[in-house]
């Protein structure tokens, strides 16, 4: 894992894009706009209907030499895309609901205002991004079962219950198999995978529906998890046996890393990118973007031993 560099030069024109709706309005509750002004950070409020990529690009064109966003993981991915394109430092302010990316890069999810100090006092390192068909993601892309389940509003607050409730309607015989095809590392051709998770660096996943985490974000590899099952009972068996380490040896389960990965299908594929739904035309070409993002965080406040969500 890469280490933090020495303290960086303070940016002259830092900009924070604020999504006032993320996390049920956290930015407003914490007075984030005023906190930015007090620190010499230009706040840009992201309004409903705005093009977030365009807003971030406009900030850079006005001279921003460091940029961040107060929002959820979907917003983080878009602003990180622009920061990467212009090779300027990026700051993650965890104003979303779960803030998985913030946790994995070492940002204290319980200190929304304190995260602003990374602009001036943070140390910098480079981390990977990932991309599929031109769209950047910071956490993962889910297909098949995950893509359907993650889109449910109930999933955010009751993951396991939502999985159990939705599974029977998403698996045969009630539903047609997912048309997802790819080559496994051993050359076998996989067809009919019912869930595929492609992540920016590999996750440790204790079980379906539970939050995994990444040990680092600088391996230059994608993590790929795929399952091919027949019915809910078989899937639940795979989930339970994974806790013993037996699942990777199952013929219905794959878990591997690779710098590039391609999935084919006969029609557009529903994909959840960092929890946001998209329909992408096949083939889907995933690739790791090694060291693509310059991220600034406060190492002294690294809360990796905390898994609480605000």
N, C-alpha and C positions, 0 to 999 in steps of 0.2 A: 504494500500500500504506500502511495506517495505521502510524504510528510509535508506539513505546511512550510511555506517559504518564510523568509524573514519579513518583518513588517513592511508593507508596501507604502509607497507614497500616497498621501491622501488625495483623493480626486478633487479637482477644482469645481466640477459641475456634476454632482451626483443627482440622480433622478429616481424617484420611487413612484411607480404606477400603483394606484390604490383602487382595488375593486371593493366598493362599499357594500356589496351584497354577499361576499364570501363569508362563510362561517356564521351566517345569521346576523351579519352586520358588525363583525368584530372591530373593523377599522374605526367606525363611528364611536363605538363604546369606549375604545381606548384613546380616542382623540388623536388618531395617527397623523392626520394632516397637520395639526398644530405641533406635534412632536417632531415632524419633519422640518418644519419651518424653524423651530428652535435650534436644530442641528445644522442648518444650512443646506438641507436637502430639498430639492424642488419636488413638491408633490403634484402628481397629475392624476386627477380622479377619472377613472374609467367608467363611462356612462353606458347604460343599457343600449345595445345596438351598435356601439363603437367597434371598430376593427382593432383588436388588441395588438396584432402584429403591426398594423399601421401606426398606432399610437406610439409603440416602442420605437419603431423606425424613425418617426418624426422627432422623438426626443433626442435620438442620436444625431439627427441632422441639425438640431439646434445646439449641439455641442456637448451633450452628455458624455462624460468620460468614465462613468460607472452607472449601472442601471440595475434596478430590482423591481420586484412586484410584491405587493401585499395581497395575497389571494391563495386559492387552492392549487392543487397540483396541475390542473389543466392550464391555469393562467401562468404558473411557473414555467411550464414547458414552452409556451409561446414567447415569453419575454427572454427566456434562456436562448431560444433560437436566434433572436436578434442580437443578443450579447455575443453569441458565438460567431455570427456572421461578421461582426465588426471587431471581434477580438478585444472587447472591453470587459472589465470586471463585472461580476454579477452578484447580487445579494438577494437571498431568499428570506422573506418576511412571512412567517407562517400564520396567515389569516384565514386559512381554509377550515374544513371540518376535521379531517384526519391528519393532513400534513405529513404524509409518509416520506416524501422527499426530504423535508426539513430534518426529520429524525435521522435518515440515513447519511446526511452530510454533516450532522453534528450541530444543528441549530436547536436551541431550546424552544420547544413548542409551547411552553408555558410562559414565555417572556416575549410577547409580541413587540413591545416597545424597545426592549433591549436589543432585539435583532437589528435595529437601525444603526447601532454603533459599529456594525461591521463595515459600513461605508468608510468611516474615518479610522477605526482602530483595528480592523480585521486583518488577518493574514490570508495569503492567497495560495491556492493550489489549483492544479488542472484536474478535471474529472471528465469522464466519458459522457457522451450523449448517445442516443440510438435513433434510428430513422427507418421508416417504412414508406415506400413509394413517395418520398419527398417530405413526409411529415415527421417532425422530430418528437420524440417522447423521452421523458426523464425517468419514469418508473417502469411501466410495462404496457404491452399490448395484449389484450385478451380476446380470444376467438372461441366460437362454439358456445358451450354452456356459460362460460364466464361472461362473454359479450352480452348474452341475454340477461343473466342474473344481475350483473353490475348495473344495468340500466334501470333496474327496479328501484323506486324511491325507498322501499323498505330495507334494501340491502345495507345502506349506510349505518342504520341503527340496530339492525338485527340480522347479522350475516348468516349465522348457522340456521336460524329459523327460516330465513328467506331461501337458502339453499334447499332445505328439506321440503319446503312447500312447493317450490318451482320445479324441482328435478323430475317428478313423474310426467309432467306435461312437456318436458324438453327431450325426453328419451323415447326410443321406440318401445312399444308399438304406437304410442300416442303421437309421436312426432317423427318425421323423416330424418334419417341420419344426416349429419352435417357433411357437406361436400368439401372436405379439407384434405389435401394430398401433399405429401412431401417425402423426401428421402431421409431415412434415418442415418446416423453416423456409420453404421455397418453396411450401408448400401441397400438395406431393405426398403421397399416402397410402402409407405404408410398411407392408407386410405380410410376415410370415415372416422377420423379422430373427433371425439366429442368435446374435448376441451384442449386448447392450446394456449399456453402463456409464454410470451416472448418478452424477456426483461432486459433492461439496461444493466448488465452485470447480473450474476446469478443470485437468486433468492434462496434463503433457507425457509422452506414452507413447512410448518408443522402439520398442517392439514388443510383441506379445502375449506375456505370460508374464514380461516384465521390469517391474521396479518403476518406476512413474512418480513424478513429484513435482509439487507445486504451487508456483507463484511467490508466491502470497499466499492468504489466506483471508478476504478482506474485499471481494470484488467484488460481492457480492449476486447472484451468478449460479451456476447449475448448469452443469457440463460434461456434454455428452452425446456418447458415441461409440457408433456402431452399425455392424454389418457384416451384409451379406446375401450369402451365398455358396452355391455348389452342392455343393462337395466339398472335401476337405482340401487338395488341390493348389491350388485357387483361393484358399483362405484363406491358405495359405503364400505365394502370390504377392502378395496384398494386404499381408501382413506385411513382406515383403522390399521391396516398392516404397514402403512408407511411409517407409523410411529415406531415400529420395531426395526425399520431399515430394510424391510423386505420388498417394498414396492418397486424399486429400480430394477429388480430381477424379474418382475412380472411381465408376461407378454403384452399386457394391456397398458403398460406405463413406460414412458421414456423421460429421461432427465439428463441433459447434456449441455455443454457450452460450445459456442462456435462464433467466429467473427461475422459470418454472413449466414442467412437462412432464407429459403424461399418456400412459399406455400402456394399451391395452385388450386383452382376451383373452377366450376363451370359457370358461375355467375358472381355478381358483386358480393363481397364478404362483409358481414357485420363485424366491426372491430371496436373495442373500447380502448382508446388511447388515454392512459392516465385517468381512466374513469369517464372520459367523454366519448359519446357514440359517433361512429363514422361508418360509411359504407365505401369500401375501397375496391377498385377493379383488380381482378387477378391478372397476372401473378403478383403476389405480395412479396416484395424483396426487402428483407430486414437486414440492416447492417449496423455494426458498432461504429461510432465516431470517436476514436481514442483521443483523449486529452483535448476535446473540442471546446470545453468551457472553463474560463477562469472564474473560480468562485471564491468569494471572500466570506470568511466566518470568524467567529471569536473562539479560538481553541480553548481558552481558559474556561469557557462556559459550555463546553461540550457535554451534553446530558445523555450520552449513549446508554447509561444505566437506567434511564427513565423511559418507560413506554406509555406514559399517560397521555391521553389526548385531551386538549382543552375543551 
